[in-house]
Amino acid sequence: MPELVYPPVITAAKTLFRVLDLRLTVDGNHHVPRTGGVVLASNHVSYLDFIFCGYGAHESRRLVRFMAKHEVFAHKVSGPLMRGMKHIPVNRSAGVGSYNTAVDALRRGEAVGLFPEGTISRSFTVKELKSGAARMAQAAEVPLVPVALWGTQRLWTKGRPKTLTRRHTPITILLGEPMDPGAYPDANTMTAELKIRLTALVDRAQQEYPDKPSGPDDTWWQPAHLGGTAPNLQEAAELDRRPRRSATS
């Protein structure tokens, strides 16, 4: 079937990048194969991460089908777009169906993107990973490419107001070497290695990032271990455990 929705959305996103003069750094995009199934597994620091993770595969001319919670598909604005771009809804009460849909897509030669942390990391460090990305790659016998994003949290993240008109923000997209699912005895072992690789890529993105906080009130987007005021992993986990009505969303 022809792609009627995805290409115009990509064009709109690239136009917005130019209008905001976002300083995009992409490295390792050659690791995304131009054909065949592939899993893109990214860290998660922003509500906009799917845009920039997908952009990392643009050089290889791949349209990434992202797995996203089903509520996004039910929205009157985002729903038609998500369905038109053939993304994959995830219903947590019926996760097997979403998993099977993703594996089928991979076997058809699609690129499937997901965020194995499950939710945005408030600490801006890599949380514990769910094993779904590795299980999909092993079931479909396709490579898994780790993706690190940094700077996207400055545009829109949990607990902070949206700053979608912020100009000149550096955004880093690093893609690591593909992981061969056949090299790992099981999904848990592969997931443990994925966490090591993702953490190393995120650390590199943080160290090479061209901007520093502009003052004491601008340290929120830096992780605690780099001197920022973002919560550490334990504090972030406690925030995530709070009932939604009392937590900042």
N, C-alpha and C positions, 0 to 999 in steps of 0.2 A: 504494500500500500504506500502511496506517496506521503511524504512528510509535509503536511500542510501547516502545522502549527509550530513545530520546533525551530525551523530556520528563521522565521520572523521574530521569534522570541530571542534567539541568539543575536540577531541584528540589533534589536532594541537594547539588549544588555550591553553590547559593544558600543553602541551610541552613548549610553549612559556612562560607561567607563570614560569615554572621551570628554563628555560634558563635565564630569567631575574631575577630569585629569588624574584619575587614579594611577599611581605608579606601580604597575604590575611587573612583578618578577616571576618568570616561569622557568624552572630548570628541571630537566629530566623527562620532558614530555615525549622524548623518543622512546621511552620505556612502554608507552601504550601501543600495543600492536594495532596495525591498521585494519586487520581483519580478524575474525574469529572472536569467540567469547572471551571476556575478561572481566574480572571483578576489580573495581576501584574502591579501596577501603581508606577512608579519610578520618583524621581527627575532627573534633566538632567544637568550635568556639563561637559560632555565630548562626543566626537564623538564615544567613545568606550563603552559607558554605556550599550548598548544592550548586549555586551559580558558578562559584570559582573553582570547585572541584571539576565540574563539567568543562569549564574553560581550559583546564589543564589537558584535556583530551582533544581539544579543538584542532591542534596541529596535526593530529593523526586522523582528522576528519571523522571522529566518532561522536555519535549522539548517545549520551549516557542516560540510561533509564534508572532513575533513582527510586529507592524504596522510601516511602514517607507514610506517616500515620494517616489513617483513613479520614480523619476529620478535615484534613487539607482538601481531600477530594470532594467532601460534602459542601465546602464553601461555594457560594454562588459565583464568586469571581475566580478564585484559584482552581476550583474543581474542573471546569471545562478545559482550562489550560493544562492542568496536570494530566487529564485523560487524553487530551490532544497530543501531548508529548510522550504518551505511552509510558508514563511512570507507573510504579507498582504500589498500590495501596497496601498498607500493613494494618491489619486488625489484630490487636494484641490478644483478643479472645479467640481468634482463629488464625494463629500464626502459621500453621502448617500450610494453609492455602497460599499465603503470600510467599512462603519459602519455595513451594513447588512452582509457583508462577515465575519466580526469579530464576530458578534452576532451568526451567524450560526455555526462558529467554536466553540464558547463557548457552544452552545447547544449540539454539538457533543462530548463534554467532553474535548476540547482542553484548554491549558493554553495560554492566549493571553497577550502579554506585550505591554505597551505603556507609553509615557511620556506626562502626561497631561499638562505640561507647554508649550508644543508645540515646543519650540526651546530651545537651550542651554541657561542656565542662566549665563550671564556674571558676575553677582554679586556673584555667588555661594551661593545664598540664594534662597528659594522657591518663585517663581513668582506666579502670579494669575494662577489658574488652569482652563482649559477647562473642560466642564462637560461630555465629551465623555466617560471617564472610568466609571463614575457612571451610566450613561445611559445604557451602555452595560451590566454592572453587573445587573442592575434592569430588563432590557429586557430579559436577559437570566436566571435570578434568580440564579446567582452564586456569591460566595464570592469575595471580592476585597482585595488584600493584598498590603499594602503600602510598598515600598522599598526605602531605602535611600542609596545612593552611595557617597563615599568621597575618594579623592585621585586620582580618575581617571582623573581629570582635569590636573594633573601634567604630564600626558602622551600626551594628545592631546585635546585641547579645542579651542574655538574661540579666534582669535587675538593673538595666540601664535604658535611658530613653533612646529612641531611634535617632540616628544622625545621618540619614540617607542622603543629605545634601552636602555632607562634609567633602571638601575638595582636597586634592593632592595627597590623599592617604596612601601610603605604601601598602601593597598587598603582595604577600609572598606565597607562591604555589610551588612546592617541591614534590616531585614524583620519584619514588625509589625504584630499585631494580625489581623486576617481576619475581614473585615467589612461585616456585613449581610445587603444586600440591602433592605431586607424587613423591617429593623428597621428605615428607613428614608422615610418621606412622598413624597419626590421628589428628582430628581437628583441634584438640586442646594444645597439642605440641605446636602446631602451626600458628595458633592464636597467640601463644606465648612468644614465639619468634616475631609475629607481626607487631606485638606491643613493643618489643625491643627496637624494631626498625622504625616504627612510628615515632617513638620517643626520641630516637637519634635524629630523625628528620626535623621534628619540632624544635629540638634543642638547637640544631643548626640554623633553622629559620629565625629563631629568637636571637641568636648570637650575631647573625648577619643583617638583622633588620636595621634599616638606615635611620629610623627615628628613635628618639628617646623622649620620655615624658617631659613636658614643657614646664612643669612645676609640681608642687606638692599635691595639687588638686587633679593632676593628670596621671597619677600613678596607678589608677584602678585597672588599667588594661595590661599591666605587667604582673606576672606570677610572683608569688611571695618569695621564691628562692632567688629571684633576680632583684629583690628589693621593692617590688610592687606591693600594692595593697589589696590585690585579689585574695580571696580566701585560699588557705591551703587545702589539700585534698580532704583532710578530715573535716574541716569547717564547711567545705563545699558539700560533702556528703550529708552533713547535718541539715544544711539548707534544703537539699533535695528531698530529705525525709519529711520535712514539715508539710502539713496540710496545705493544699493549694491556696485556700482562702487566707492563710496567714503568711504565705511566702510571696516574695516579689517574683513575678513571672517574667 
